[in-house]
Amino acid sequence: MPKNKEATFEESLNELEEIVQRLERGDVPLEEALEAFQKGMVLSKHCQDTLEKAEKSLTKMMSETNEEIPFEESEQA
């Protein structure tokens, strides 16, 4: 992946899964395991941030006056 292009959620998740599988096998040298763990933490944060942003986007609705309102408030109205 090019350095100037941010990975998609799916790319990050796939790479994170690969790291977890490698670390679970237990045959990774310590230094490499530490680097992989650190990379995994960065990928995990990226995935979490992406999911939170998507959730915020999906839980908003437009009111009749074209104002964004949280989905929960629109259900109570």
Contacts in CASP RR format, 6 or more apart in sequence:
PFRMAT RR
TARGET T0000
AUTHOR 0000-0000-0000
METHOD contacts of the structure
MODEL  1
MPKNKEATFEESLNELEEIVQRLERGDVPLEEALEAFQKGMVLSKHCQDT
LEKAEKSLTKMMSETNEEIPFEESEQA
1 7 0 8 1.000
1 11 0 8 1.000
7 15 0 8 1.000
7 43 0 8 1.000
7 46 0 8 1.000
9 46 0 8 1.000
9 47 0 8 1.000
9 50 0 8 1.000
9 51 0 8 1.000
12 43 0 8 1.000
12 46 0 8 1.000
12 47 0 8 1.000
12 50 0 8 1.000
13 43 0 8 1.000
13 47 0 8 1.000
15 39 0 8 1.000
15 40 0 8 1.000
15 43 0 8 1.000
16 40 0 8 1.000
16 43 0 8 1.000
16 44 0 8 1.000
16 47 0 8 1.000
19 36 0 8 1.000
19 37 0 8 1.000
19 39 0 8 1.000
19 40 0 8 1.000
19 43 0 8 1.000
20 40 0 8 1.000
22 28 0 8 1.000
22 36 0 8 1.000
23 33 0 8 1.000
23 36 0 8 1.000
23 37 0 8 1.000
26 33 0 8 1.000
28 36 0 8 1.000
58 71 0 8 1.000
59 70 0 8 1.000
59 71 0 8 1.000
59 72 0 8 1.000
60 68 0 8 1.000
60 69 0 8 1.000
60 70 0 8 1.000
60 71 0 8 1.000
61 68 0 8 1.000
61 69 0 8 1.000
61 70 0 8 1.000
61 71 0 8 1.000
61 74 0 8 1.000
62 68 0 8 1.000
62 69 0 8 1.000
63 69 0 8 1.000
63 74 0 8 1.000
END
